[in-house]
Amino acid sequence: MCVDLRITHYQIFKVFPFTANSHRNLPKLAPPKLPLQTDGKLHLDVFQYDMNYPSLGQCVVINNKNFHKKTGMGVRNGTEKDEGNVEETFSNLGFKIKICNDQTVSQMRDLLTRVSKEDHSKSSMFACVLLSHGEDGRIFGTDDCIELKELSALFRGDRCRSLVGKPKLFFIQACRGSGLDAGVESDYDTEEETQKIPVEADFLYVYATAPGYCAWRNSANGSWFIISLCEMLSKYSKRLDMETDYSSSCPAQYDGKKQIPCIAYMLTKELYFSK
């Protein structure tokens, strides 16, 4: 379980509820000694990530549709729809998009290793969208599976210095357990294994579903998660709180089945996709 120990500017007023007569109870303080310096820009921006970089950042999309027979995984029909939605939405936000299709585990690892070694000093953040089969804690390449934490760890502060203090966002459309429904395909694997992701600062993981559940996908329209994600980012990106607004606004229900995203929130400031 991850506990957020940040105190936001909203919570400050809950801890110190000032009223019209509050000043009567405050101790008298001696006037400050000169010289006294102030920072005129010290305001709510200190609680938000800095978006004043030349580039918003790079968004890497790994879309795995076809899998080797040895994996036992079926074709992920409809994932090309997700790819198109993600490309359009994240491009409109300002991300530079890099799309790689049908990647083996080795190719996924090598790709993200190369990206993590690039210079991100002129970028505000980094995003990665993974579209594949999965099980809890692991994501499938076309030939095998790999732990998600092995991929995300490439962007930790000790490995990717140019992203220190900047948001690293991972969006995962993949199952985290089992369960099937007739007429709707699922990014599903038969085995389950609970894994814990590392707790690094400035990471955000948005999973399509909660641990133990499958992530639903429609072969014609794409996945419920990506549809909801792109809709929310398109409409509310400038004022969207990824921790609360997104998870409460994106539950999906089709054909009697329900799905709600699960967010692992390690961001240290508020995140808005605008300057």
RAZI-V889024 format. One line per field, one symbol per residue. ss: DSSP state (H for helix, E for strand, C for the rest). phi: phi as a letter, one per 40 degrees, with the letter a starting at -180 (. if undefined). psi: psi as a letter, one per 20 degrees, with the letter a starting at -180 (. if undefined). A space follows every 10 residues. Layout:
BEGIN
ss: ???
phi: ???
psi: ???
END
This chain:
BEGIN
ss: CCCCCCCCHH HHHHHCCCCC CHHHHCCCCC CCCCCCCCCC CCCHHHHECC CCCCEEEEEE EEECCCCCHH HCCCCCCCHH HHHHHHHHHH HHHCCEEEEE ECCCHHHHHH HHHHHHCCCC CCEEEEEEEE ECCEECCEEE CCCCEEEHHH HHHHHCCCCC HHHCCCEEEE EEECCCECCC ECCEEEECCC CCCCCCCCCC CCEEEEECCC CECCEEEECC CEEHHHHHHH HHHHHHCCCC CCCCHHHHHC CEEECCEEEC CEEEECCCCE CCCCC
phi: .bbcccbccc cdcccbccbc bcccccccbc cccccbbbbc ccaccccbcc bcbdbchbbc bbbbbbbcdc cgcccccgcc ccdcccdccc ccchcccbbb bfccdccccc dccccccccb ccbcabbbbb bacaadgbbc ccbabacdcc ccccbcdcbb ccbcgbcbbb bbcacbibib bdgbcbcbbc cbacbccccb cgbbbbccac dgbcbcabcc bhccccdcdc cccccbdcac cccbccccbb cbabfgbbab cbbbbbcbac bbcac
psi: pppojqorih hgihhmnqah jhhhiqqpqq qqqqqpqqoi jnbihijqqo jlqhqhaqop oooogpqqhh hjprpmpihh gggggggggh ghhjqopopp qmprgghggg ghgghhiroj hjqhaqqppo oarrrpiqqp aiiaqqphhh ghiijrhihn hijpjqpopp ponqqjarpq ppipqqnqqh qqppqpqqnq qkqppoqhrr piqqoqpphh iaqgghgggh gghhhkhikp ohhggghiik pqopkiqqpp qppoojqirq pqkq.
END
